[in-house]
Amino acid sequence: MPLSSPSFPAFSSVKTLLNGLFDYAGLFPPASLPFKDAIVEYLAHRQEADDWMLGPFVMTYGHWEELVACSEGLSADSPLPIQLLPPPAREMADIESVLSQALDQAAAYLERFEGRVTLAGFEWKLPMDALLEASTAVLAISRIEAAFDASDFADRPRYLEIVRDEAFLRQLPLYFLALGAQQRPDRVRAKIRCGGMKSSDFPSTGELAAFLHAALRTGYPFKATAGLHHPVRHFNEGQHMMMHGFLNVFFAVTIGRCQGLNAAGIEDILADTDPSHFTFTDRGIEWNGLSASTTEFIRDRRQLALSIGSCSFDEPRQDLHQLGWLSH
């Protein structure tokens, strides 16, 4: 159920965590809302006092015409920010043609909306053959950037997702090497998928720790998406599996960086299922005696761990209320 009254963070560090945290992905599983319902829900959330926690509306290219059909209620005075998922390229050779066509289409649609819709950014899955070796990884990102630089959206952030398969841990260094080679962290960013509808969609705590540790070592910004509807790692009865918690992820980033933790130390935070181990204060955050200041937490929220995609805006807030970190 929607939350009818505003939420107040228990501490400034809670507000630091939640500020613009949730990119709304109601179109995607497990919510899988019809487009009109998702838009209505998102616009309703934007009218709530808690809208400061809300990021853009996430949609694919297949939803353009449905957005047109729902656009009467949109206004140029308060445009709809969207995060767009262009269709993937099957292989490296297709990168520029697929992206160029998608970006041209986006520009044409935005003209039709006459300022009522803005593009906050893009999310795009790298082709399977992009991370075979260092040279192909760098070339793949260069081709992506060439397509963006030739478009109307050169300045928009793009989150490039690494495909997690049996080669994930081997390809991870190549992935961050290729992102870093562009030297555009304000535009070219990383993305990790933390769940889905089947067990194979969920990275292990070790795999997720390896990703976060690589992001910390390179200082490269990222977003996390899918499977992060709840604050703390837990067993989900409906899906019969362990699910990652967004508190685990964000505490692991800042405490991991401030305390110089290795991947194993980061994994310990990711694996913790006890909410009482995660502490907020006005001075900062703490996990099992390891701490970081609010100033450091703010830094990482702005420059490193940027957002999560969530198919619900109500569920995470309800959990945070139950845990005492938000109040009415």
C-alpha positions as CSV (number, residue, x, y, z in Angstrom):
1,M,0.0,0.0,0.0
2,P,1.2,3.5,-0.7
3,L,2.6,5.4,2.3
4,S,0.2,8.3,3.1
5,S,2.3,10.4,5.3
6,P,5.9,11.7,4.8
7,S,8.9,9.8,6.1
8,F,11.5,11.4,8.3
9,P,15.0,9.9,8.5
10,A,16.1,8.9,12.0
11,F,19.6,10.3,11.3
12,S,21.3,12.5,8.6
13,S,23.2,9.4,7.5
14,V,19.8,7.7,6.6
15,K,18.9,10.7,4.5
16,T,22.3,10.5,2.8
17,L,21.6,6.9,1.9
18,L,18.1,7.5,0.6
19,N,18.5,10.7,-1.3
20,G,17.6,9.9,-4.9
21,L,18.3,6.2,-4.3
22,F,15.5,4.4,-6.0
23,D,15.2,4.4,-9.8
24,Y,11.6,3.3,-10.4
25,A,11.5,0.0,-12.4
26,G,7.8,-1.0,-11.9
27,L,7.6,-2.3,-15.5
28,F,10.1,-5.1,-14.7
29,P,9.8,-8.3,-12.7
30,P,8.7,-9.2,-10.1
31,A,6.2,-6.3,-10.3
32,S,5.8,-6.4,-14.1
33,L,3.1,-3.7,-14.0
34,P,1.3,-2.8,-17.2
35,F,2.7,0.5,-18.6
36,K,-0.2,2.7,-17.8
37,D,-0.3,1.4,-14.2
38,A,3.4,1.9,-13.8
39,I,3.3,5.5,-15.0
40,V,0.3,6.3,-12.8
41,E,2.1,4.8,-9.8
42,Y,5.3,6.7,-10.5
43,L,3.6,10.0,-11.0
44,A,1.7,9.5,-7.8
45,H,5.0,8.8,-5.9
46,R,6.3,12.1,-7.4
47,Q,3.5,13.9,-5.6
48,E,4.4,12.4,-2.2
49,A,6.6,14.1,0.4
50,D,9.0,11.2,0.0
51,D,9.8,12.0,-3.7
52,W,13.3,13.1,-2.6
53,M,14.2,9.4,-2.5
54,L,12.9,8.8,-6.0
55,G,15.0,8.6,-9.2
56,P,13.9,8.4,-12.8
57,F,11.3,6.1,-14.4
58,V,13.1,3.1,-16.1
59,M,11.7,1.9,-19.4
60,T,12.8,0.1,-22.6
61,Y,12.5,1.2,-26.2
62,G,9.5,-1.0,-26.6
63,H,7.5,1.3,-24.4
64,W,7.8,4.5,-26.5
65,E,4.3,4.4,-28.0
66,E,2.8,3.5,-24.7
67,L,4.4,6.5,-23.2
68,V,3.0,8.7,-26.0
69,A,-0.5,7.3,-25.2
70,C,0.0,8.2,-21.5
71,S,1.5,11.6,-22.1
72,E,-1.5,13.8,-21.7
73,G,-1.0,14.1,-18.0
74,L,2.6,15.2,-18.3
75,S,3.7,18.8,-18.1
76,A,6.8,20.7,-19.3
77,D,6.7,22.4,-15.9
78,S,7.5,19.1,-14.2
79,P,8.8,16.8,-17.0
80,L,9.0,13.1,-16.6
81,P,12.6,11.9,-16.2
82,I,13.2,8.5,-17.9
83,Q,16.1,6.1,-17.8
84,L,16.1,4.3,-21.1
85,L,17.2,0.8,-22.0
86,P,18.1,0.6,-25.7
87,P,17.9,-2.8,-27.5
88,P,21.0,-4.8,-27.0
89,A,23.6,-5.6,-29.7
90,R,24.2,-9.3,-30.3
91,E,27.9,-8.8,-31.0
92,M,30.5,-6.1,-31.1
93,A,30.2,-5.5,-34.8
94,D,26.6,-4.3,-34.3
95,I,27.3,-1.8,-31.5
96,E,27.4,1.5,-33.5
97,S,24.5,0.6,-35.8
98,V,22.2,-0.6,-33.0
99,L,23.0,2.3,-30.7
100,S,22.9,5.0,-33.4
101,Q,19.5,3.9,-34.6
102,A,18.2,3.8,-31.0
103,L,19.6,7.2,-30.1
104,D,18.1,8.8,-33.3
105,Q,14.8,7.3,-32.3
106,A,15.0,8.7,-28.8
107,A,15.7,12.2,-30.2
108,A,12.7,12.0,-32.5
109,Y,10.4,10.9,-29.7
110,L,11.6,13.6,-27.3
111,E,10.7,16.2,-29.9
112,R,7.1,14.8,-29.9
113,F,6.9,15.3,-26.1
114,E,7.8,19.0,-26.4
115,G,9.6,19.2,-23.1
116,R,7.3,17.0,-21.1
117,V,9.8,14.1,-21.0
118,T,13.5,14.3,-20.3
119,L,16.2,11.7,-20.7
120,A,18.1,11.2,-17.4
121,G,20.4,8.5,-18.8
122,F,20.7,5.1,-20.5
123,E,21.4,1.5,-19.4
124,W,22.8,-0.9,-21.9
125,K,24.0,-4.5,-21.7
126,L,27.4,-5.1,-23.3
127,P,27.5,-7.7,-26.1
128,M,28.7,-11.2,-25.1
129,D,31.9,-10.9,-27.1
130,A,32.9,-7.5,-25.7
131,L,35.0,-8.8,-22.8
132,L,37.1,-11.6,-24.4
133,E,40.3,-9.7,-23.9
134,A,41.6,-6.3,-23.0
135,S,41.8,-4.9,-26.5
136,T,38.2,-6.0,-27.4
137,A,36.9,-4.6,-24.2
138,V,38.5,-1.2,-24.8
139,L,37.3,-1.2,-28.5
140,A,33.7,-2.1,-27.4
141,I,33.5,0.9,-25.0
142,S,35.1,3.1,-27.6
143,R,32.4,2.2,-30.2
144,I,29.7,2.8,-27.7
145,E,31.2,6.3,-26.9
146,A,31.4,7.0,-30.7
147,A,27.7,6.4,-31.1
148,F,26.9,8.6,-28.1
149,D,29.2,11.4,-29.2
150,A,27.6,11.5,-32.6
151,S,24.1,11.8,-31.0
152,D,22.1,14.4,-29.1
153,F,22.9,12.6,-25.9
154,A,26.7,12.8,-25.5
155,D,26.4,14.4,-22.1
156,R,23.9,11.8,-20.7
157,P,25.2,9.2,-18.3
158,R,25.2,5.6,-19.6
159,Y,25.4,2.6,-17.4
160,L,27.1,-0.3,-19.2
161,E,26.1,-3.7,-17.7
162,I,28.5,-6.6,-17.6
163,V,26.9,-9.9,-18.4
164,R,27.3,-12.2,-15.4
165,D,28.1,-15.8,-16.7
166,E,30.7,-18.4,-16.0
167,A,33.4,-16.0,-17.2
168,F,32.3,-13.1,-14.9
169,L,35.2,-13.1,-12.5
170,R,37.8,-13.4,-15.3
171,Q,36.2,-10.6,-17.3
172,L,35.6,-8.2,-14.4
173,P,39.2,-6.6,-14.5
174,L,38.8,-6.2,-18.3
175,Y,35.5,-4.5,-17.8
176,F,36.8,-1.9,-15.4
177,L,39.9,-1.4,-17.4
178,A,37.8,-0.6,-20.5
179,L,35.5,1.8,-18.6
180,G,38.5,3.5,-17.0
181,A,40.2,3.9,-20.4
182,Q,37.5,6.4,-21.4
183,Q,38.3,8.6,-18.4
184,R,34.6,9.7,-18.4
185,P,33.2,8.6,-15.0
186,D,30.7,11.4,-15.3
187,R,29.2,9.8,-18.4
188,V,30.4,6.1,-18.7
189,R,29.4,4.1,-15.6
190,A,29.2,0.5,-14.5
191,K,26.1,-1.6,-13.7
192,I,25.7,-4.8,-11.8
193,R,22.5,-6.9,-11.8
194,C,21.8,-8.4,-8.3
195,G,18.8,-10.6,-9.0
196,G,16.0,-11.6,-11.2
197,M,13.3,-14.3,-11.4
198,K,15.5,-17.4,-11.2
199,S,18.4,-18.4,-8.9
200,S,21.0,-18.1,-11.7
201,D,20.2,-14.4,-11.9
202,F,21.6,-13.7,-8.5
203,P,25.3,-13.2,-8.1
204,S,26.9,-14.9,-5.1
205,T,28.1,-12.7,-2.3
206,G,31.6,-13.4,-3.6
207,E,30.8,-12.3,-7.1
208,L,29.1,-9.1,-5.9
209,A,32.0,-8.5,-3.5
210,A,34.5,-8.8,-6.4
211,F,32.5,-6.2,-8.4
212,L,32.4,-3.8,-5.5
213,H,36.0,-4.2,-4.7
214,A,37.0,-3.5,-8.3
215,A,34.8,-0.4,-8.3
216,L,36.5,0.8,-5.1
217,R,40.0,0.1,-6.5
218,T,39.3,2.0,-9.7
219,G,37.0,4.6,-8.1
220,Y,34.5,3.9,-10.8
221,P,30.8,4.9,-10.3
222,F,28.1,2.3,-10.7
223,K,24.4,1.5,-10.1
224,A,23.0,-1.8,-8.9
225,T,19.6,-3.2,-10.1
226,A,17.2,-6.1,-9.6
227,G,16.7,-8.1,-6.5
228,L,17.4,-5.2,-4.1
229,H,13.9,-4.4,-2.8
230,H,14.7,-4.9,0.8
231,P,17.4,-3.3,3.1
232,V,19.1,-6.4,4.5
233,R,20.1,-9.7,3.0
234,H,17.4,-12.3,3.7
235,F,15.8,-15.5,2.5
236,N,12.8,-14.8,0.2
237,E,10.1,-17.4,0.8
238,G,8.3,-16.5,-2.5
239,Q,11.4,-17.1,-4.6
240,H,13.0,-19.7,-2.3
241,M,16.4,-18.0,-2.4
242,M,18.7,-15.6,-0.6
243,M,18.3,-12.0,-1.8
244,H,20.9,-9.2,-1.4
245,G,20.1,-6.1,0.7
246,F,20.7,-2.6,-0.5
247,L,22.0,-1.6,3.0
248,N,24.6,-4.4,2.7
249,V,25.7,-3.0,-0.7
250,F,26.0,0.6,0.4
251,F,27.6,-0.1,3.7
252,A,30.1,-2.4,2.0
253,V,31.1,0.3,-0.4
254,T,31.8,3.1,2.1
255,I,33.0,1.0,5.0
256,G,35.0,-1.1,2.6
257,R,36.7,2.0,1.2
258,C,37.3,3.8,4.5
259,Q,38.6,0.7,6.2
260,G,40.6,-0.6,3.3
261,L,38.8,-4.0,3.2
262,N,39.7,-6.6,0.7
263,A,37.1,-8.5,-1.3
264,A,36.7,-11.1,1.6
265,G,36.0,-8.3,4.1
266,I,33.5,-6.7,1.7
267,E,31.8,-10.1,1.3
268,D,31.4,-10.4,5.1
269,I,29.2,-7.2,5.0
270,L,27.3,-8.4,2.0
271,A,26.5,-11.8,3.6
272,D,25.2,-10.4,6.9
273,T,21.5,-11.0,7.5
274,D,21.3,-9.3,11.0
275,P,19.7,-5.8,10.7
276,S,21.1,-4.9,14.2
277,H,24.6,-5.0,12.8
278,F,23.9,-2.0,10.5
279,T,23.9,1.2,12.5
280,F,23.1,4.8,11.5
281,T,24.1,7.8,13.6
282,D,24.3,11.5,12.9
283,R,28.1,11.0,12.7
284,G,27.9,8.3,10.1
285,I,27.4,4.5,9.7
286,E,28.8,1.5,11.5
287,W,28.9,-2.2,10.9
288,N,30.2,-4.6,13.5
289,G,32.6,-2.0,15.0
290,L,33.8,-0.7,11.6
291,S,32.7,2.8,10.9
292,A,32.7,5.6,8.3
293,S,31.7,9.3,8.7
294,T,28.6,10.8,7.1
295,T,31.0,13.0,5.0
296,E,32.5,9.8,3.5
297,F,29.1,8.3,3.0
298,I,27.9,11.5,1.2
299,R,31.0,11.3,-1.0
300,D,30.4,7.7,-2.1
301,R,26.7,8.3,-2.7
302,R,27.5,11.2,-5.0
303,Q,30.6,9.7,-6.7
304,L,30.6,6.0,-6.5
305,A,27.4,4.0,-5.4
306,L,24.9,6.1,-7.3
307,S,21.5,4.4,-7.2
308,I,19.6,1.1,-7.3
309,G,16.8,0.0,-9.6
310,S,13.7,-1.1,-7.7
311,C,10.3,-2.3,-9.0
312,S,8.7,-1.0,-5.8
313,F,9.0,2.4,-4.1
314,D,6.7,1.3,-1.2
315,E,8.4,-1.9,-0.1
316,P,11.8,-0.6,0.8
317,R,10.3,2.4,2.7
318,Q,8.0,0.1,4.6
319,D,10.9,-2.1,5.6
320,L,12.9,1.0,6.7
321,H,10.0,2.2,8.8
322,Q,9.7,-1.3,10.5
323,L,13.5,-1.2,11.3
324,G,13.1,2.3,12.8
325,W,15.3,4.1,10.3
326,L,12.4,6.1,9.0
327,S,9.5,7.5,11.0
328,H,6.2,9.4,10.3
